[in-house]
Amino acid sequence: MIVQDVMSKQVVTCSPNDYVNEVAEQMRSLDIGCLPVVSKKKLVGMITDRDIVTRAVAKDVKCKVENIMTKTVISVSPQETTAEASILMGKHQVRRLPVVENEELVGFVSLADLAFPFPHIQEISEAIQSISEPRSY
């Protein structure tokens, strides 16, 4: 199965020029932990609740998304297999991946998306195990 078959196509995004407090409120109201950062349809970063806490709140800084977002984004193409996506999630210890085609965000795939249908349970299990392993820095 390929990522395109299981990804969410309706993705909420934010802009690098949005204020972090507004993005945090949006994440709270939607009950989500991260948002893709898009500029002119191009994926330019990701902002997570952890980014907000460690890079803005902990430093008591009021700033824009571009100042604290993660700029190196791990993503998949819609044509990659769900097995490849789950391996990538495990390798980078993430639970969600933006789906990018020609540098444009076209969807989002989560570990939960990969868990259904169940034929890929082995890959999902391995991804969860890899994500949960402590990192060595």
C-alpha positions as CSV (number, residue, x, y, z in Angstrom):
1,M,0.0,0.0,0.0
2,I,1.2,3.5,-0.7
3,V,1.1,6.6,1.5
4,Q,-1.4,8.4,-0.8
5,D,-4.0,5.7,0.1
6,V,-3.9,6.4,3.8
7,M,-2.8,10.0,4.2
8,S,-5.0,12.9,5.4
9,K,-5.5,15.3,2.5
10,Q,-7.0,18.2,4.5
11,V,-4.1,19.6,6.5
12,V,-4.1,22.6,8.7
13,T,-1.0,24.7,8.3
14,C,0.6,27.9,9.5
15,S,2.9,30.5,8.0
16,P,6.4,31.4,9.0
17,N,5.1,34.9,9.8
18,D,2.3,33.8,12.2
19,Y,2.8,34.6,15.9
20,V,3.7,31.6,18.0
21,N,1.0,32.4,20.6
22,E,-1.7,32.3,17.8
23,V,-0.3,29.0,16.5
24,A,-0.2,27.5,20.0
25,E,-3.9,28.5,20.5
26,Q,-4.8,26.9,17.1
27,M,-3.0,23.7,18.1
28,R,-4.8,23.7,21.5
29,S,-8.2,24.2,19.9
30,L,-7.6,21.5,17.3
31,D,-6.0,19.2,19.9
32,I,-2.9,18.6,17.8
33,G,0.8,18.6,18.6
34,C,2.3,20.0,15.4
35,L,1.7,22.0,12.3
36,P,3.4,22.1,8.9
37,V,4.8,25.6,8.2
38,V,4.0,26.6,4.6
39,S,5.1,29.6,2.5
40,K,3.8,29.9,-1.1
41,K,2.6,26.3,-1.0
42,K,6.1,25.1,-0.2
43,L,6.8,23.2,3.0
44,V,9.4,25.2,4.8
45,G,9.3,23.7,8.3
46,M,7.4,22.2,11.1
47,I,6.4,23.6,14.5
48,T,5.6,21.3,17.4
49,D,4.3,21.9,20.9
50,R,7.8,21.0,22.0
51,D,9.3,23.7,19.8
52,I,7.0,26.2,21.4
53,V,7.8,25.2,24.9
54,T,11.6,24.8,24.6
55,R,12.3,27.6,22.1
56,A,9.8,30.3,23.1
57,V,8.0,29.7,26.4
58,A,11.1,28.6,28.3
59,K,13.0,31.6,27.0
60,D,10.0,33.9,27.7
61,V,10.1,35.1,24.1
62,K,7.2,36.4,22.0
63,C,8.2,35.7,18.4
64,K,7.1,34.5,15.0
65,V,7.0,30.9,13.9
66,E,10.0,31.3,11.6
67,N,12.2,32.0,14.6
68,I,11.5,28.7,16.4
69,M,10.2,26.2,13.8
70,T,12.2,23.1,12.9
71,K,13.6,23.8,9.4
72,T,14.9,20.4,8.6
73,V,11.7,18.4,7.8
74,I,11.5,14.7,7.4
75,S,8.8,14.0,4.8
76,V,7.6,11.3,2.4
77,S,6.2,11.3,-1.1
78,P,2.6,10.1,-1.8
79,Q,4.1,7.2,-3.8
80,E,6.3,5.8,-1.1
81,T,5.0,2.6,0.6
82,T,3.4,2.7,4.0
83,A,6.2,0.3,5.1
84,E,8.8,2.9,4.0
85,A,6.9,5.6,5.9
86,S,6.8,3.5,9.1
87,I,10.6,2.8,8.8
88,L,11.2,6.5,8.4
89,M,9.1,7.3,11.4
90,G,11.0,4.8,13.5
91,K,14.4,6.0,12.3
92,H,13.7,9.7,13.1
93,Q,11.5,9.0,16.1
94,V,8.4,10.9,14.8
95,R,4.7,9.9,14.9
96,R,3.7,12.1,11.9
97,L,5.1,12.9,8.5
98,P,4.2,15.6,6.0
99,V,3.5,14.2,2.5
100,V,5.3,16.3,-0.1
101,E,5.2,16.3,-3.9
102,N,7.2,18.7,-6.0
103,E,8.1,20.6,-2.7
104,E,4.4,21.2,-2.0
105,L,2.5,19.8,1.0
106,V,-0.2,17.5,-0.3
107,G,-1.1,15.6,2.9
108,F,-0.1,14.3,6.3
109,V,0.4,10.7,7.4
110,S,0.4,9.6,11.1
111,L,1.3,6.4,12.8
112,A,-2.5,5.9,13.3
113,D,-3.1,6.2,9.6
114,L,-0.5,3.4,9.0
115,A,-2.2,1.2,11.6
116,F,-5.2,0.8,9.4
117,P,-5.6,-1.4,7.5
118,F,-3.9,-4.0,9.7
119,P,-1.8,-6.0,7.1
120,H,1.1,-3.8,8.0
121,I,1.0,-4.5,11.7
122,Q,4.6,-5.7,11.8
123,E,5.9,-2.5,10.3
124,I,3.8,-0.4,12.7
125,S,5.1,-2.4,15.6
126,E,8.7,-1.9,14.5
127,A,8.1,1.9,14.0
128,I,6.5,2.2,17.5
129,Q,9.4,0.3,19.0
130,S,12.0,2.6,17.2
131,I,10.1,5.8,18.1
132,S,10.0,4.8,21.8
133,E,13.7,3.9,22.1
134,P,15.8,6.5,24.0
135,R,18.1,8.5,21.7
136,S,21.8,8.7,22.3
137,Y,23.1,12.2,21.8
